[in-house]
Amino acid sequence: MTFADLHHGPTPFLLPNAWDVASALLLADMGFPAIGTTSLGVTAAAGVPDGVNDSPELTMAFVRALSGTLSIPLTVDLEGGYSDDPAAVAALAVELVDLGVAGVNLEDGHRTADEHARIIDAVATAAPDLFINARTDTYWLGDGGVDQTVRRLVAYRDAGASGVFVPGLTEPDDVATVVAAVHLPLNILWQKDIPAGVARVSTGSALYRHALATALTVAGCARDGCQPTTTAIDYGDLQATLTR
């Protein structure tokens, strides 16, 4: 089954988002069918806030470190593509394909729909086998509601997107509206109840943020003399995962 095929199953598939090699390999060992990256996790681990990174170096270093180690598909969060030049983003996409990457997320951010559509078109032309998950934050930010979101997603579909991603989309009626209008697999962020029509559910930065919270809890217990309720990954098991 290809990465694209996962988006057409009878139920949504869960895509966990990793931030380093160890988290990616351990998640793969859990039996997930694919792994994504999280831009917040990758950048925060390097001391850089999410959304301000204008260089692909951190992401590409992570992907190169993973190259050849995963037996399942990898999709990469490219934020906005680290450039407003369609040719530059397309060249980056080709480099990712050469590293074995199956998909990318590309978010519109500050761009107009036409500007982002041109980037998607360039990527789809240069890397036709790459699954392009076109993300818009209009719904998340309350910019025009579901109508504006649909207009943008249709433009991205027509430019060559393979799927669409709408963070913050939770209401079943709005999900149904997007699915009926766009006719591409819909990706939303992990939440308690998943509305009908969703094809893919991403954990986003949640795993990384929970990992940090757990680390702080354990550090507090070490300081205060309490016993943490969580169990650490076994040292030997982690070493074996990283050296196999």
Contacts in CASP RR format, 6 or more apart in sequence:
PFRMAT RR
TARGET T0000
AUTHOR 0000-0000-0000
METHOD contacts of the structure
MODEL  1
MTFADLHHGPTPFLLPNAWDVASALLLADMGFPAIGTTSLGVTAAAGVPD
GVNDSPELTMAFVRALSGTLSIPLTVDLEGGYSDDPAAVAALAVELVDLG
VAGVNLEDGHRTADEHARIIDAVATAAPDLFINARTDTYWLGDGGVDQTV
RRLVAYRDAGASGVFVPGLTEPDDVATVVAAVHLPLNILWQKDIPAGVAR
VSTGSALYRHALATALTVAGCARDGCQPTTTAIDYGDLQATLTR
1 33 0 8 1.000
2 73 0 8 1.000
2 102 0 8 1.000
3 34 0 8 1.000
3 73 0 8 1.000
3 75 0 8 1.000
3 102 0 8 1.000
3 103 0 8 1.000
3 131 0 8 1.000
4 131 0 8 1.000
4 162 0 8 1.000
6 13 0 8 1.000
6 33 0 8 1.000
6 34 0 8 1.000
6 73 0 8 1.000
6 200 0 8 1.000
7 13 0 8 1.000
7 131 0 8 1.000
7 162 0 8 1.000
7 163 0 8 1.000
7 185 0 8 1.000
7 199 0 8 1.000
7 200 0 8 1.000
8 185 0 8 1.000
8 199 0 8 1.000
9 199 0 8 1.000
12 194 0 8 1.000
12 197 0 8 1.000
12 198 0 8 1.000
12 199 0 8 1.000
12 200 0 8 1.000
12 201 0 8 1.000
13 33 0 8 1.000
13 34 0 8 1.000
13 199 0 8 1.000
13 200 0 8 1.000
13 201 0 8 1.000
14 32 0 8 1.000
14 190 0 8 1.000
14 201 0 8 1.000
14 203 0 8 1.000
15 32 0 8 1.000
15 34 0 8 1.000
15 35 0 8 1.000
15 36 0 8 1.000
15 75 0 8 1.000
15 187 0 8 1.000
15 200 0 8 1.000
15 201 0 8 1.000
15 202 0 8 1.000
15 203 0 8 1.000
16 27 0 8 1.000
16 30 0 8 1.000
16 32 0 8 1.000
16 35 0 8 1.000
16 36 0 8 1.000
16 203 0 8 1.000
16 207 0 8 1.000
17 35 0 8 1.000
17 36 0 8 1.000
17 37 0 8 1.000
17 38 0 8 1.000
17 77 0 8 1.000
17 202 0 8 1.000
17 203 0 8 1.000
17 204 0 8 1.000
17 205 0 8 1.000
17 206 0 8 1.000
17 207 0 8 1.000
17 208 0 8 1.000
18 24 0 8 1.000
18 27 0 8 1.000
18 35 0 8 1.000
18 36 0 8 1.000
18 37 0 8 1.000
18 38 0 8 1.000
18 207 0 8 1.000
19 37 0 8 1.000
19 38 0 8 1.000
19 40 0 8 1.000
19 41 0 8 1.000
19 42 0 8 1.000
19 44 0 8 1.000
19 45 0 8 1.000
19 62 0 8 1.000
19 207 0 8 1.000
19 208 0 8 1.000
20 42 0 8 1.000
20 45 0 8 1.000
20 62 0 8 1.000
21 62 0 8 1.000
21 65 0 8 1.000
21 66 0 8 1.000
21 69 0 8 1.000
21 242 0 8 1.000
22 238 0 8 1.000
22 241 0 8 1.000
22 242 0 8 1.000
23 207 0 8 1.000
23 208 0 8 1.000
23 211 0 8 1.000
24 35 0 8 1.000
24 36 0 8 1.000
24 37 0 8 1.000
24 66 0 8 1.000
24 69 0 8 1.000
24 70 0 8 1.000
24 74 0 8 1.000
25 69 0 8 1.000
25 70 0 8 1.000
25 241 0 8 1.000
25 242 0 8 1.000
26 233 0 8 1.000
26 238 0 8 1.000
26 241 0 8 1.000
27 35 0 8 1.000
28 35 0 8 1.000
28 70 0 8 1.000
28 71 0 8 1.000
28 72 0 8 1.000
29 241 0 8 1.000
31 72 0 8 1.000
32 72 0 8 1.000
33 72 0 8 1.000
33 73 0 8 1.000
34 72 0 8 1.000
34 73 0 8 1.000
34 74 0 8 1.000
34 75 0 8 1.000
34 102 0 8 1.000
35 70 0 8 1.000
35 72 0 8 1.000
35 73 0 8 1.000
35 74 0 8 1.000
35 75 0 8 1.000
36 74 0 8 1.000
36 75 0 8 1.000
36 76 0 8 1.000
36 77 0 8 1.000
36 202 0 8 1.000
37 59 0 8 1.000
37 62 0 8 1.000
37 63 0 8 1.000
37 74 0 8 1.000
37 75 0 8 1.000
37 76 0 8 1.000
37 77 0 8 1.000
38 77 0 8 1.000
38 203 0 8 1.000
38 204 0 8 1.000
38 205 0 8 1.000
38 207 0 8 1.000
38 208 0 8 1.000
39 50 0 8 1.000
39 51 0 8 1.000
39 53 0 8 1.000
39 59 0 8 1.000
39 77 0 8 1.000
39 78 0 8 1.000
39 79 0 8 1.000
39 205 0 8 1.000
40 50 0 8 1.000
40 204 0 8 1.000
40 205 0 8 1.000
40 208 0 8 1.000
40 209 0 8 1.000
41 50 0 8 1.000
41 205 0 8 1.000
41 208 0 8 1.000
42 58 0 8 1.000
42 59 0 8 1.000
42 62 0 8 1.000
42 77 0 8 1.000
43 49 0 8 1.000
43 50 0 8 1.000
43 51 0 8 1.000
43 53 0 8 1.000
43 58 0 8 1.000
44 50 0 8 1.000
44 208 0 8 1.000
45 208 0 8 1.000
46 58 0 8 1.000
48 58 0 8 1.000
50 205 0 8 1.000
51 79 0 8 1.000
53 79 0 8 1.000
53 82 0 8 1.000
54 82 0 8 1.000
55 82 0 8 1.000
56 78 0 8 1.000
56 81 0 8 1.000
56 82 0 8 1.000
56 92 0 8 1.000
59 76 0 8 1.000
59 77 0 8 1.000
59 78 0 8 1.000
60 92 0 8 1.000
60 95 0 8 1.000
63 74 0 8 1.000
63 76 0 8 1.000
63 96 0 8 1.000
63 99 0 8 1.000
63 101 0 8 1.000
64 99 0 8 1.000
66 74 0 8 1.000
67 99 0 8 1.000
67 100 0 8 1.000
68 100 0 8 1.000
73 102 0 8 1.000
73 103 0 8 1.000
74 100 0 8 1.000
74 101 0 8 1.000
74 102 0 8 1.000
74 103 0 8 1.000
75 101 0 8 1.000
75 102 0 8 1.000
75 103 0 8 1.000
75 104 0 8 1.000
75 105 0 8 1.000
75 131 0 8 1.000
75 133 0 8 1.000
76 96 0 8 1.000
76 101 0 8 1.000
76 103 0 8 1.000
76 104 0 8 1.000
76 105 0 8 1.000
77 104 0 8 1.000
77 105 0 8 1.000
78 89 0 8 1.000
78 92 0 8 1.000
78 93 0 8 1.000
78 104 0 8 1.000
78 105 0 8 1.000
78 106 0 8 1.000
79 105 0 8 1.000
79 107 0 8 1.000
80 89 0 8 1.000
80 106 0 8 1.000
80 107 0 8 1.000
80 108 0 8 1.000
80 109 0 8 1.000
80 119 0 8 1.000
81 89 0 8 1.000
81 92 0 8 1.000
81 106 0 8 1.000
81 119 0 8 1.000
82 88 0 8 1.000
82 89 0 8 1.000
82 92 0 8 1.000
83 89 0 8 1.000
83 92 0 8 1.000
84 111 0 8 1.000
84 115 0 8 1.000
84 119 0 8 1.000
86 118 0 8 1.000
86 119 0 8 1.000
86 121 0 8 1.000
86 122 0 8 1.000
86 123 0 8 1.000
87 122 0 8 1.000
89 106 0 8 1.000
89 119 0 8 1.000
89 122 0 8 1.000
89 123 0 8 1.000
90 119 0 8 1.000
90 122 0 8 1.000
90 123 0 8 1.000
90 125 0 8 1.000
90 126 0 8 1.000
90 127 0 8 1.000
91 126 0 8 1.000
93 104 0 8 1.000
93 123 0 8 1.000
93 126 0 8 1.000
93 127 0 8 1.000
93 130 0 8 1.000
94 126 0 8 1.000
94 127 0 8 1.000
96 103 0 8 1.000
96 104 0 8 1.000
96 127 0 8 1.000
96 130 0 8 1.000
97 127 0 8 1.000
97 129 0 8 1.000
97 130 0 8 1.000
101 130 0 8 1.000
102 130 0 8 1.000
102 131 0 8 1.000
103 130 0 8 1.000
103 131 0 8 1.000
103 132 0 8 1.000
103 133 0 8 1.000
103 162 0 8 1.000
104 123 0 8 1.000
104 130 0 8 1.000
104 131 0 8 1.000
104 132 0 8 1.000
104 133 0 8 1.000
105 133 0 8 1.000
105 135 0 8 1.000
105 165 0 8 1.000
106 116 0 8 1.000
106 119 0 8 1.000
106 120 0 8 1.000
106 123 0 8 1.000
106 132 0 8 1.000
106 133 0 8 1.000
106 134 0 8 1.000
106 135 0 8 1.000
107 135 0 8 1.000
107 136 0 8 1.000
107 137 0 8 1.000
107 165 0 8 1.000
108 115 0 8 1.000
108 116 0 8 1.000
108 134 0 8 1.000
108 135 0 8 1.000
108 136 0 8 1.000
108 137 0 8 1.000
108 138 0 8 1.000
108 152 0 8 1.000
108 156 0 8 1.000
109 116 0 8 1.000
109 136 0 8 1.000
109 137 0 8 1.000
111 119 0 8 1.000
113 151 0 8 1.000
113 152 0 8 1.000
113 155 0 8 1.000
113 156 0 8 1.000
114 155 0 8 1.000
116 134 0 8 1.000
116 136 0 8 1.000
116 152 0 8 1.000
116 155 0 8 1.000
116 156 0 8 1.000
117 155 0 8 1.000
117 156 0 8 1.000
117 158 0 8 1.000
117 159 0 8 1.000
118 159 0 8 1.000
120 132 0 8 1.000
120 134 0 8 1.000
120 156 0 8 1.000
120 159 0 8 1.000
120 160 0 8 1.000
120 161 0 8 1.000
121 159 0 8 1.000
121 160 0 8 1.000
123 130 0 8 1.000
123 132 0 8 1.000
124 130 0 8 1.000
124 132 0 8 1.000
124 159 0 8 1.000
124 160 0 8 1.000
124 161 0 8 1.000
130 162 0 8 1.000
131 162 0 8 1.000
131 163 0 8 1.000
132 160 0 8 1.000
132 161 0 8 1.000
132 162 0 8 1.000
132 163 0 8 1.000
133 161 0 8 1.000
133 162 0 8 1.000
133 163 0 8 1.000
133 164 0 8 1.000
133 165 0 8 1.000
133 187 0 8 1.000
133 200 0 8 1.000
134 153 0 8 1.000
134 156 0 8 1.000
134 157 0 8 1.000
134 161 0 8 1.000
134 163 0 8 1.000
134 164 0 8 1.000
134 165 0 8 1.000
135 164 0 8 1.000
135 165 0 8 1.000
135 166 0 8 1.000
135 167 0 8 1.000
135 187 0 8 1.000
136 149 0 8 1.000
136 152 0 8 1.000
136 153 0 8 1.000
136 156 0 8 1.000
136 164 0 8 1.000
136 165 0 8 1.000
136 166 0 8 1.000
137 143 0 8 1.000
137 167 0 8 1.000
138 144 0 8 1.000
138 145 0 8 1.000
138 148 0 8 1.000
138 149 0 8 1.000
138 152 0 8 1.000
139 145 0 8 1.000
139 146 0 8 1.000
139 149 0 8 1.000
139 166 0 8 1.000
139 167 0 8 1.000
139 168 0 8 1.000
139 169 0 8 1.000
139 174 0 8 1.000
140 166 0 8 1.000
140 167 0 8 1.000
140 168 0 8 1.000
146 174 0 8 1.000
146 177 0 8 1.000
146 178 0 8 1.000
149 166 0 8 1.000
149 169 0 8 1.000
149 178 0 8 1.000
150 177 0 8 1.000
150 178 0 8 1.000
150 181 0 8 1.000
150 182 0 8 1.000
153 161 0 8 1.000
153 164 0 8 1.000
153 166 0 8 1.000
153 178 0 8 1.000
153 181 0 8 1.000
153 182 0 8 1.000
153 184 0 8 1.000
154 181 0 8 1.000
154 182 0 8 1.000
156 164 0 8 1.000
157 163 0 8 1.000
157 164 0 8 1.000
157 182 0 8 1.000
157 183 0 8 1.000
157 184 0 8 1.000
161 184 0 8 1.000
162 184 0 8 1.000
162 185 0 8 1.000
163 184 0 8 1.000
163 185 0 8 1.000
163 186 0 8 1.000
163 187 0 8 1.000
163 199 0 8 1.000
164 178 0 8 1.000
164 182 0 8 1.000
164 184 0 8 1.000
164 185 0 8 1.000
164 186 0 8 1.000
164 187 0 8 1.000
165 186 0 8 1.000
165 187 0 8 1.000
165 188 0 8 1.000
165 202 0 8 1.000
166 178 0 8 1.000
166 186 0 8 1.000
166 187 0 8 1.000
166 188 0 8 1.000
167 188 0 8 1.000
167 189 0 8 1.000
168 188 0 8 1.000
168 189 0 8 1.000
169 175 0 8 1.000
169 178 0 8 1.000
169 186 0 8 1.000
169 188 0 8 1.000
170 188 0 8 1.000
170 191 0 8 1.000
170 195 0 8 1.000
171 195 0 8 1.000
172 195 0 8 1.000
172 196 0 8 1.000
175 186 0 8 1.000
175 188 0 8 1.000
175 195 0 8 1.000
175 196 0 8 1.000
175 197 0 8 1.000
175 198 0 8 1.000
176 195 0 8 1.000
176 196 0 8 1.000
176 197 0 8 1.000
178 186 0 8 1.000
179 186 0 8 1.000
179 197 0 8 1.000
179 198 0 8 1.000
185 199 0 8 1.000
185 200 0 8 1.000
186 197 0 8 1.000
186 198 0 8 1.000
186 199 0 8 1.000
186 200 0 8 1.000
187 198 0 8 1.000
187 199 0 8 1.000
187 200 0 8 1.000
187 201 0 8 1.000
187 202 0 8 1.000
188 194 0 8 1.000
188 195 0 8 1.000
188 198 0 8 1.000
188 200 0 8 1.000
188 201 0 8 1.000
188 202 0 8 1.000
189 201 0 8 1.000
189 202 0 8 1.000
189 203 0 8 1.000
189 204 0 8 1.000
189 206 0 8 1.000
190 201 0 8 1.000
190 202 0 8 1.000
190 203 0 8 1.000
190 204 0 8 1.000
190 206 0 8 1.000
194 201 0 8 1.000
214 230 0 8 1.000
217 228 0 8 1.000
217 230 0 8 1.000
218 228 0 8 1.000
218 230 0 8 1.000
218 232 0 8 1.000
220 226 0 8 1.000
221 227 0 8 1.000
221 228 0 8 1.000
END
